């Protein structure tokens, strides 16, 4: 059972520290109040002796988009039904299956009980609720339409989850099939070719260049020198990831990703769809335009797109139009820019952004289907070519033996 450390004030008004064992923060606070203390601060003890395996396991758990979408939908129903926010948070935390989200909801509930606004309490839980979520909740609180905003958030998160799943489905097929092909190729090279190498040596046959090359590869893969290659590949991967985290590296990688033959168009369309859906939801919820641009920049998912959004934000600060700035950067498709321009001119920017999002989400879906139809036969050819190369290298020397025997 976790141990909690609290700074409390007793009946005489003196401040002191108290320790209490409880299942949760709520239970610990209740226990201290029953003892006649006024709780000023309460947190879980981080002492060395309190080794909690469950807490370590929970640290690896993430709050997924689906988790937040389900919570938003359920919370909206409770708020719309007139249930108090604290009560609603308590009900949802009890039935929440994600331990990290459950803990965040419990702490938010305590903060709200202490008079903190819901959005400010959520802002203290960045691992569960990002700036986009908090800003929309804040707008809902100010406008008195929290249930409507929660429904919009649920719709936004559900659409985002669907878009992510479509992209993952397009990426997963070539990765899985390619990995299997590499494993089969290595297994045949390492274990099968050496058996035939002994036969060729006994026959004294001159080996074709292809066979000799693959036998050299097999010998290298079975030697200790292969560890140098493995270390080099791991080091190169780590170095690449570190470079990609730098501003210049991330910009270079994201620019190249937009120019990829098959996946560049998919990445661009998904970024435009995510930008339009998020921006439209924020403006519709009453979030100021400049704040919207800051939030959307963080959720763009591509540094080149984020730079274009930055330029648009600067244009707005100087009294310009979003569409003009986006058109200058040459990142967004012309049709998307034209639709945003029409939305600005007619005063229906949020509606037009939602239409842009709908259009490009459909485009992403069609692109995924096209990619799948192209990649399936392509991967079959690749796998067949790798296996065929191994088989050809084994049979070519046999043909020479048969010619001599003939």
C-alpha positions as CSV (number, residue, x, y, z in Angstrom):
1,X,0.0,0.0,0.0
2,X,1.5,3.4,-1.0
3,X,2.6,5.9,1.7
4,X,1.6,9.5,1.4
5,X,3.3,12.5,3.0
6,X,1.1,15.5,3.8
7,X,1.6,19.0,5.2
8,X,-1.4,19.5,7.5
9,X,-2.7,22.0,10.0
10,X,-4.1,20.7,13.3
11,X,-7.0,22.0,15.4
12,X,-4.7,24.6,17.1
13,X,-3.6,26.0,13.7
14,X,-0.1,24.5,13.8
15,X,1.4,23.3,10.6
16,X,3.2,19.9,10.5
17,X,3.9,16.8,8.4
18,X,2.0,13.6,8.6
19,X,2.4,10.2,6.9
20,X,-0.5,8.0,6.0
21,X,-0.9,4.6,4.2
22,X,-3.8,4.6,1.7
23,X,-4.9,3.1,-1.6
24,X,-5.2,6.5,-3.3
25,X,-4.8,10.2,-2.8
26,X,-8.5,10.5,-2.2
27,X,-8.5,7.9,0.5
28,X,-5.4,9.5,2.1
29,X,-7.0,12.9,2.2
30,X,-10.2,11.5,3.7
31,X,-8.3,9.7,6.4
32,X,-6.4,12.8,7.4
33,X,-9.6,14.9,7.5
34,X,-11.2,12.2,9.7
35,X,-8.3,12.7,12.1
36,X,-9.1,16.4,12.4
37,X,-6.4,17.8,10.1
38,X,-6.8,20.4,7.4
39,X,-4.7,19.2,4.4
40,X,-2.5,21.8,2.8
41,X,-0.4,19.6,0.6
42,X,-0.5,15.9,-0.2
43,X,1.8,13.7,-2.3
44,X,3.0,10.2,-2.5
45,X,6.2,9.4,-0.7
46,X,9.3,8.9,-2.9
47,X,11.4,7.2,-0.3
48,X,13.9,4.5,-1.3
49,X,12.3,1.9,0.8
50,X,8.9,2.3,-0.9
51,X,9.7,0.1,-3.9
52,X,6.5,-0.2,-5.9
53,X,6.6,-2.5,-8.9
54,X,3.1,-1.5,-10.0
55,X,4.1,2.1,-10.1
56,X,7.2,1.2,-12.3
57,X,4.9,-0.7,-14.6
58,X,2.5,2.2,-14.8
59,X,5.3,4.6,-15.8
60,X,5.5,2.7,-19.2
61,X,1.8,3.0,-19.8
62,X,0.6,5.8,-22.1
63,X,-2.7,7.5,-22.4
64,X,-3.8,6.8,-25.9
65,X,-6.0,8.9,-28.2
66,X,-8.7,6.3,-27.8
67,X,-8.6,6.5,-24.0
68,X,-9.1,10.3,-24.1
69,X,-11.9,10.0,-26.7
70,X,-13.8,7.5,-24.6
71,X,-13.3,9.7,-21.5
72,X,-14.5,12.8,-23.3
73,X,-17.6,11.1,-24.6
74,X,-18.6,9.8,-21.2
75,X,-17.7,13.0,-19.4
76,X,-19.9,15.0,-21.8
77,X,-22.9,12.7,-21.1
78,X,-22.4,13.2,-17.3
79,X,-22.0,17.0,-17.6
80,X,-25.0,17.3,-19.9
81,X,-27.1,15.3,-17.4
82,X,-26.2,17.8,-14.7
83,X,-23.8,15.7,-12.7
84,X,-21.3,17.7,-10.8
85,X,-17.8,17.8,-12.2
86,X,-16.2,16.3,-9.1
87,X,-18.7,13.5,-9.0
88,X,-18.3,12.9,-12.7
89,X,-14.5,12.7,-12.4
90,X,-14.9,10.3,-9.5
91,X,-17.3,8.0,-11.4
92,X,-15.1,7.9,-14.5
93,X,-11.9,7.3,-12.5
94,X,-13.4,4.3,-10.8
95,X,-14.2,2.6,-14.1
96,X,-11.0,3.7,-16.0
97,X,-8.8,0.8,-17.1
98,X,-5.8,2.9,-17.9
99,X,-3.8,3.4,-14.6
100,X,-2.1,6.6,-15.7
101,X,-5.3,8.2,-16.8
102,X,-7.0,7.0,-13.6
103,X,-4.4,8.6,-11.4
104,X,-4.6,11.8,-13.4
105,X,-8.4,12.0,-12.9
106,X,-8.1,11.4,-9.2
107,X,-5.6,14.2,-8.9
108,X,-7.8,16.5,-11.1
109,X,-10.8,15.7,-8.9
110,X,-8.8,16.8,-5.8
111,X,-7.7,20.0,-7.4
112,X,-11.2,20.8,-8.5
113,X,-12.5,20.2,-4.9
114,X,-9.9,22.7,-3.7
115,X,-11.3,25.4,-6.0
116,X,-9.1,25.1,-9.1
117,X,-10.6,25.3,-12.5
118,X,-11.0,22.1,-14.5
119,X,-8.7,23.3,-17.3
120,X,-6.0,24.5,-14.8
121,X,-6.2,21.1,-13.0
122,X,-5.8,19.3,-16.4
123,X,-2.9,21.5,-17.3
124,X,-1.0,20.0,-14.3
125,X,-1.3,16.5,-16.0
126,X,0.6,16.9,-19.3
127,X,1.1,13.1,-19.6
128,X,-2.7,12.6,-19.9
129,X,-4.0,15.9,-21.4
130,X,-2.0,18.0,-23.9
131,X,-2.3,21.7,-24.7
132,X,-4.9,21.1,-27.3
133,X,-7.2,19.4,-24.9
134,X,-6.7,21.9,-22.1
135,X,-7.3,24.9,-24.4
136,X,-10.6,23.5,-25.6
137,X,-11.7,22.7,-22.0
138,X,-10.8,26.2,-21.0
139,X,-12.8,27.7,-23.9
140,X,-15.8,25.5,-22.8
141,X,-15.6,26.7,-19.2
142,X,-15.5,30.3,-20.2
143,X,-18.3,30.0,-22.7
144,X,-20.4,27.7,-20.4
145,X,-20.6,25.0,-23.1
146,X,-18.4,22.4,-21.5
147,X,-20.5,19.5,-22.7
148,X,-20.5,20.7,-26.3
149,X,-16.7,21.1,-26.2
150,X,-16.3,17.6,-24.8
151,X,-18.4,16.2,-27.6
152,X,-16.2,18.1,-30.1
153,X,-13.1,16.8,-28.4
154,X,-14.4,13.2,-28.6
155,X,-15.2,13.6,-32.3
156,X,-11.8,15.2,-32.9
157,X,-9.9,12.5,-31.0
158,X,-11.9,9.7,-32.7
159,X,-11.1,11.1,-36.2
160,X,-7.4,11.4,-35.2
161,X,-7.3,7.8,-34.0
162,X,-9.0,6.7,-37.2
163,X,-6.4,8.6,-39.3
164,X,-3.5,7.2,-37.3
165,X,-4.8,3.7,-37.8
166,X,-5.1,4.2,-41.5
167,X,-1.5,5.4,-41.8
168,X,-0.3,2.6,-39.5
169,X,-2.0,0.0,-41.7
170,X,-0.2,1.4,-44.8
171,X,3.2,1.3,-43.0
172,X,2.8,-2.0,-41.2
173,X,2.4,-4.3,-44.3
174,X,5.8,-3.5,-46.0
175,X,7.6,-3.5,-42.6
176,X,6.2,-7.0,-41.6
177,X,6.7,-8.6,-45.0
178,X,10.1,-7.0,-45.5
179,X,11.2,-8.2,-42.1
180,X,10.1,-11.7,-42.8
181,X,11.9,-11.6,-46.2
182,X,15.2,-10.5,-44.6
183,X,14.9,-13.2,-41.9
184,X,14.3,-15.9,-44.5
185,X,17.2,-14.6,-46.6
186,X,19.6,-14.6,-43.7
187,X,18.5,-18.0,-42.5
188,X,19.0,-19.6,-46.0
189,X,22.4,-17.8,-46.3
190,X,23.7,-18.8,-42.9
191,X,22.4,-22.3,-42.5
192,X,21.5,-23.7,-46.0
193,X,24.3,-22.4,-48.2
194,X,27.2,-23.9,-46.1
195,X,25.7,-27.4,-46.6
196,X,25.9,-27.0,-50.4
197,X,29.3,-25.4,-50.1
198,X,30.7,-28.7,-48.8
199,X,29.2,-30.6,-51.7
200,X,30.6,-28.1,-54.3
201,X,34.0,-28.4,-52.7
202,X,34.0,-32.2,-52.8
203,X,33.0,-32.1,-56.5
204,X,35.7,-29.6,-57.3
205,X,33.4,-27.5,-59.3
206,X,34.4,-23.9,-60.2
207,X,31.7,-21.7,-58.6
208,X,29.9,-19.0,-60.5
209,X,30.4,-15.4,-59.3
210,X,26.9,-15.2,-57.7
211,X,27.4,-18.4,-55.7
212,X,30.9,-17.3,-54.6
213,X,29.6,-13.9,-53.5
214,X,26.8,-15.4,-51.4
215,X,29.2,-18.0,-49.9
216,X,31.5,-15.1,-48.9
217,X,28.4,-13.4,-47.3
218,X,27.5,-16.6,-45.5
219,X,31.0,-17.0,-44.2
220,X,31.1,-13.3,-43.0
221,X,27.7,-13.7,-41.3
222,X,28.9,-16.8,-39.4
223,X,32.2,-15.1,-38.3
224,X,32.7,-12.9,-35.2
225,X,33.2,-9.9,-37.6
226,X,29.4,-9.8,-38.0
227,X,29.2,-8.2,-34.5
228,X,31.1,-5.2,-35.9
229,X,28.4,-4.8,-38.5
230,X,25.6,-5.1,-35.9
231,X,27.3,-2.5,-33.6
232,X,27.8,-0.2,-36.6
233,X,24.1,-0.5,-37.6
234,X,22.9,0.1,-34.0
235,X,25.3,3.0,-33.7
236,X,24.1,4.5,-37.0
237,X,20.5,4.1,-35.9
238,X,21.1,5.8,-32.6
239,X,23.1,8.6,-34.3
240,X,20.3,9.1,-36.9
241,X,17.7,9.4,-34.1
242,X,19.8,11.9,-32.2
243,X,20.4,13.9,-35.4
244,X,16.6,13.8,-36.1
245,X,16.0,15.4,-32.7
246,X,18.0,18.5,-33.5
247,X,16.2,21.4,-35.2
248,X,18.2,21.1,-38.4
249,X,18.0,17.3,-38.5
250,X,14.3,17.2,-37.9
251,X,13.7,19.8,-40.6
252,X,15.9,17.8,-43.0
253,X,14.2,14.5,-42.3
254,X,10.7,15.9,-42.5
255,X,11.5,17.7,-45.8
256,X,12.8,14.4,-47.2
257,X,9.8,12.5,-45.9
258,X,7.5,14.8,-47.9
259,X,9.4,13.8,-51.1
260,X,9.3,10.1,-50.7
261,X,7.9,8.3,-53.8
262,X,5.0,6.5,-52.3
263,X,4.6,7.8,-48.8
264,X,5.3,11.5,-49.3
265,X,1.8,12.3,-50.7
266,X,0.3,10.3,-47.8
267,X,2.3,12.2,-45.2
268,X,1.3,15.6,-46.7
269,X,-2.4,14.8,-46.9
270,X,-2.5,13.4,-43.4
271,X,-0.8,16.6,-42.1
272,X,-3.3,18.8,-43.9
273,X,-6.2,16.8,-42.6
274,X,-4.8,16.9,-39.0
275,X,-4.2,20.6,-39.2
276,X,-7.6,21.4,-40.6
277,X,-9.5,19.2,-38.2
278,X,-7.7,20.5,-35.1
279,X,-7.8,24.2,-36.2
280,X,-11.5,23.9,-37.1
281,X,-12.4,22.3,-33.7
282,X,-10.4,25.0,-31.8
283,X,-11.9,28.0,-33.6
284,X,-15.4,26.5,-33.3
285,X,-14.9,26.1,-29.6
286,X,-14.0,29.8,-29.2
287,X,-10.3,29.5,-28.8
288,X,-8.5,32.7,-30.1
289,X,-6.9,32.4,-33.5
290,X,-3.3,33.0,-32.4
291,X,-3.6,30.5,-29.6
292,X,-5.1,28.1,-32.1
293,X,-2.0,28.5,-34.3
294,X,0.3,27.8,-31.4
295,X,-1.5,24.6,-30.5
296,X,-1.9,23.4,-34.1
297,X,1.8,23.9,-34.7
298,X,2.6,21.4,-31.9
299,X,0.2,18.8,-33.3
300,X,1.3,19.2,-37.0
301,X,3.6,16.1,-36.9
302,X,6.0,17.6,-39.5
303,X,8.5,20.4,-39.0
304,X,8.0,21.7,-42.5
305,X,4.3,22.0,-42.0
306,X,4.9,23.5,-38.5
307,X,7.2,26.2,-40.1
308,X,4.4,27.0,-42.6
309,X,1.9,27.4,-39.6
310,X,4.5,29.7,-37.9
311,X,4.6,31.9,-41.0
312,X,0.8,32.0,-41.1
313,X,0.7,33.1,-37.4
314,X,3.2,35.9,-38.1
315,X,1.0,37.0,-41.1
316,X,-2.1,37.1,-38.8
317,X,-0.2,39.2,-36.2
318,X,0.5,41.7,-38.9
319,X,-3.1,41.8,-40.0
320,X,-2.7,39.4,-43.0
321,X,-4.6,36.3,-44.0
322,X,-3.8,32.7,-43.2
323,X,-4.3,31.5,-46.8
324,X,-1.8,34.0,-48.2
325,X,0.9,32.8,-45.7
326,X,0.2,29.1,-46.4
327,X,0.4,29.7,-50.1
328,X,3.8,31.3,-49.8
329,X,5.3,28.3,-48.0
330,X,4.2,25.9,-50.9
331,X,3.5,23.1,-48.4
332,X,-0.3,22.9,-48.4
333,X,-2.1,21.8,-51.6
334,X,-3.5,24.6,-53.7
335,X,-7.1,23.3,-53.2
336,X,-6.8,23.4,-49.4
337,X,-5.4,27.0,-49.6
338,X,-8.2,28.1,-51.8
339,X,-10.9,26.6,-49.5
340,X,-9.3,28.2,-46.5
341,X,-9.2,31.6,-48.4
342,X,-12.9,31.2,-49.1
343,X,-13.6,30.5,-45.5
344,X,-11.7,33.6,-44.4
345,X,-13.6,35.8,-46.9
346,X,-17.0,34.5,-46.0
347,X,-16.4,34.4,-42.2
348,X,-17.0,30.6,-42.1
349,X,-13.4,29.6,-41.5
350,X,-14.3,26.8,-39.0
351,X,-16.9,25.3,-41.4
352,X,-14.5,25.4,-44.3
353,X,-11.7,23.8,-42.3
354,X,-13.9,20.9,-41.4
355,X,-14.8,20.4,-45.0
356,X,-11.0,20.5,-45.9
357,X,-10.4,17.9,-43.1
358,X,-13.2,15.6,-44.4
359,X,-11.9,15.8,-47.9
360,X,-8.3,15.0,-47.1
361,X,-9.2,12.3,-44.6
362,X,-11.0,10.6,-47.5
363,X,-8.0,11.2,-49.7
364,X,-5.8,9.5,-47.0
365,X,-8.1,6.6,-47.0
366,X,-8.0,6.2,-50.8
367,X,-4.2,6.7,-50.8
368,X,-3.8,3.9,-48.2
369,X,-5.9,1.6,-50.3
370,X,-3.8,2.5,-53.4
371,X,-0.6,1.9,-51.5
372,X,-1.7,-1.4,-50.2
373,X,-2.7,-2.6,-53.7
374,X,0.7,-1.5,-55.1
375,X,2.8,-2.8,-52.2
376,X,1.3,-6.3,-52.1
377,X,2.5,-7.4,-55.5
378,X,5.8,-5.4,-55.0
379,X,6.6,-7.2,-51.8
380,X,5.8,-10.6,-53.3
381,X,8.3,-9.8,-56.1
382,X,10.9,-8.7,-53.6
383,X,10.5,-11.8,-51.4
384,X,10.5,-14.1,-54.5
385,X,13.6,-12.3,-55.8
386,X,15.5,-12.9,-52.6
387,X,14.6,-16.5,-52.3
388,X,15.1,-17.1,-56.1
389,X,18.6,-15.6,-55.8
390,X,19.6,-18.1,-53.1
391,X,18.1,-21.0,-55.1
392,X,19.9,-19.9,-58.3
393,X,23.2,-19.6,-56.5
394,X,22.8,-23.3,-55.3
395,X,21.7,-24.7,-58.7
396,X,24.1,-22.9,-61.0
397,X,27.1,-25.1,-59.9
398,X,25.0,-28.2,-60.2
399,X,24.3,-27.3,-63.9
400,X,28.0,-27.2,-64.5
401,X,28.5,-30.6,-62.9
402,X,25.7,-32.1,-65.1
403,X,27.4,-30.6,-68.2
404,X,30.7,-32.3,-67.3
405,X,28.9,-35.6,-66.6
406,X,27.1,-35.3,-69.9
